[in-house]
Amino acid sequence: MKTPKDEYDHVFELLQQHHKWFQESIPLIASENIPSPAVREALISDFGNRYAEGWPGERVYAGCRFIDQVEFKCIELMKKLFNAEFVDVRPISGVVANLVVYTAFTEPSDTMMALSIPCGGHITMGKKRLGGTAGAVHGLMVEYLPLDYKELNIDVDRAKQRIEKLVAENRPPKLVMFGASVFPFPHPVKELADTIHSVGAITGYDAAHVAGLIAGGRFQDPLREGADVVSLSTHKTFFGPQHGGVLSWEKHAEKIKRATFPGMVSNHHLHAVAGVTIACAEMLAFGKEYTSQIVKNAKALAQALYERGFNVLAEHKGFTESHVILIDITKHGDGGTIEETLEKANIIINRNLLPWDIKEGRHFMHPGGIRLGVSEVTRLGMKESEMEEIADFIKSAIIDKKPLEEVKSSVAEFRKEYQKVHYCFENAVEAYKYIKIR
Ligand SMILES: Cc1ncc(COP(=O)(O)O)c(C=O)c1O
């Protein structure tokens, strides 16, 4: 019989095993990143045990003297990074940030346009029948933005036609959401914003994946291109920790504030707000260098995999302008099986639907694609030559079918040199060091 203390000890064993595993692995999940030791320190502060409902300075809780100062600083630094008139740092994740946008700008039964999930859209933009947040939680009628399969981007002419058709059918969109979970190229916000505004709709932009790239000046600038509101996660290309945020213009401030609180949050995870504030300072100091290395690394990894026989999509346009690459893996297996194989070699990637998968009868558990992101390996200090080595490991496991235990040992050896977080002010503690304070 296990005692409560046995169970307690077991959890710590699992946590420590996880840390050791990540020390020895190549993390290539596009939605993940590794925060600096400074951000980790903020996360274990007492802020994480407090409440601060409302706007800083106007709380309905006592004890917020220092919390308010940090949150005001977070807003100030985010405004600077994104050149935004208004910022709300209270949404606790990208999902919640999207719900804030839906609540502030639409009513249930309104029409919203976004990319479908196989085309890169996120479950927050999904239809009700798929259980997507937009449809199932906020009651929006979701219509799809058309994707040009070859360009891996929204087709501007067809998007305009679809908007006109929806207007003709008397269900004009109230919100058009740009942004995606597979987001290799900047979306045509500039090209479509006038059309969207001319039918009375709001131009939204989900920057969950690309917030860091935007802050570093390496992607697009949605607010200048016509976006009315931008939702984000703070931990994919941004420096972490896991949290969310909304950027907009002053004229929309009150609607967004109210949608966030009392609408979407009560306690908004104040330790995470402190972490985001530190991440903002790091991004201001190191963002340009970091994001330009991300794009170089993503292109280098794509090129190296392509040269080794993988069908990396969008070769004709340099594969990607962001942190992410998409591979049609059908020549070698299905996305689910490839993901499992690579995990056995300590290479952590994720399966992904390709835009045409559903039509070809493939399912999200065994899709035709895999998605790779380079934010975390870039933060660990890797450059273009390391991308070649990573491509070699992937080839050995998938194409050469080398014993996975052998690849795993080579991966662990390779990883030994990359144990520190880069692009930060202080990195005395190693990236995945397990910190014991008991
Ligand atoms: C496009 C997009 N939006 C929203 C989210 C949700 O973000 P979070 O995980 O921070 O809730 C994701 C997550 O991967 C995403 O890819």
PDBQT file of the ligand as one rigid body, heavy atoms in Angstrom, charges set to zero:
ROOT
HETATM    1  C1  LIG A 501      -3.225  30.135 -33.219  1.00  0.00    +0.000 C 
HETATM    2  C2  LIG A 501      -3.358  29.796 -31.772  1.00  0.00    +0.000 A 
HETATM    3  N1  LIG A 501      -4.209  30.504 -31.018  1.00  0.00    +0.000 NA
HETATM    4  C3  LIG A 501      -4.386  30.245 -29.714  1.00  0.00    +0.000 A 
HETATM    5  C4  LIG A 501      -3.686  29.241 -29.106  1.00  0.00    +0.000 A 
HETATM    6  C5  LIG A 501      -3.926  28.951 -27.660  1.00  0.00    +0.000 C 
HETATM    7  O1  LIG A 501      -2.918  29.443 -26.900  1.00  0.00    +0.000 OA
HETATM    8  P1  LIG A 501      -2.727  28.972 -25.359  1.00  0.00    +0.000 P 
HETATM    9  O2  LIG A 501      -2.141  27.622 -25.434  1.00  0.00    +0.000 OA
HETATM   10  O3  LIG A 501      -1.819  30.031 -24.837  1.00  0.00    +0.000 OA
HETATM   11  O4  LIG A 501      -4.063  28.995 -24.723  1.00  0.00    +0.000 OA
HETATM   12  C6  LIG A 501      -2.788  28.470 -29.831  1.00  0.00    +0.000 A 
HETATM   13  C7  LIG A 501      -2.042  27.383 -29.156  1.00  0.00    +0.000 C 
HETATM   14  O5  LIG A 501      -1.210  26.727 -29.633  1.00  0.00    +0.000 OA
HETATM   15  C8  LIG A 501      -2.625  28.742 -31.208  1.00  0.00    +0.000 A 
HETATM   16  O6  LIG A 501      -1.814  28.019 -31.955  1.00  0.00    +0.000 OA
ENDROOT
TORSDOF 0
